[in-house]
Amino acid sequence: MSTEKIILDNIKYRRSIFPASYIDRDIPDEVIKELLTYANYAPSHKLTQPWFFTVFNGEGLLGLADKMAELYRLQTDEEQFLQKKYDNIREKVLKSAAVIAINIAYSDVVPRWEEIAAVGCATQNLWLAARAKGIGGYWSTPGTLGDMQEFLQLEAHEECLGLFYLGYHEEKERLGLRKPIEEKIRWVKR
């Protein structure tokens, strides 16, 4: 298979693989560091490189699971609280081999939307690198993120833009459901 086809298929077949599909297999720290190294090659205007990451694995996953479940409990009215949802929040984290907090440090050198876009590019690089290594990934933006500032030790100019769940899996490759590209292109030829 040509290098071109490998790269294009990696983009074409990239999918969200959720923690329920992860198998019980650790991801070595060196592999996680390698994935984040590829994330680090993302483009950013004026080279602000606003992304940084907090990696939870091993016993760190337990602390994250407890924090996220507790935030759900604190943010939910008693009559709306569901023990099943509380348990699912914990289980999703604990079923993962690693969870990476995707963080941004705003530089105020360029518009914030450009820095958010750069972090999105870094996350896509992470996702594609994970897929290339047979690791499933899923970017989640739970409502509790706004209350994770202290837990993640973020400063005033920093923010968490989501959690990226990682785990080995045995799912079959599949194409995503997309509308035809013809519906998404406007040609201007004059």
Stockholm file with secondary structure:
# STOCKHOLM 1.0

chainA/1-190         MSTEKIILDNIKYRRSIFPASYIDRDIPDEVIKELLTYANYAPSHKLTQPWFFTVFNGEGLLGLADKMAELYRLQTDEEQFLQKKYDNIREKVLKSAAVIAINIAYSDVVPRWEEIAAVGCATQNLWLAARAKGIGGYWSTPGTLGDMQEFLQLEAHEECLGLFYLGYHEEKERLGLRKPIEEKIRWVKR
#=GR chainA/1-190 SS CCHHHHHHHHHHTCCBCCGGGBCSCCCCHHHHHHHHHHHTTCCCGGGCCCEEEEEEETTHHHHHHHHHHHHHHHHSCTTTCCHHHHHHHHHHHHTSSEEEEEEEECCSSSCHHHHHHHHHHHHHHHHHHHHHTTEEEEEECCGGGGGCTTTTTCCTTEEEEEEEEEEEBCCCCCCCCCCCGGGGCCCCCC
#=GC SS_cons         CCHHHHHHHHHHTCCBCCGGGBCSCCCCHHHHHHHHHHHTTCCCGGGCCCEEEEEEETTHHHHHHHHHHHHHHHHSCTTTCCHHHHHHHHHHHHTSSEEEEEEEECCSSSCHHHHHHHHHHHHHHHHHHHHHTTEEEEEECCGGGGGCTTTTTCCTTEEEEEEEEEEEBCCCCCCCCCCCGGGGCCCCCC
//
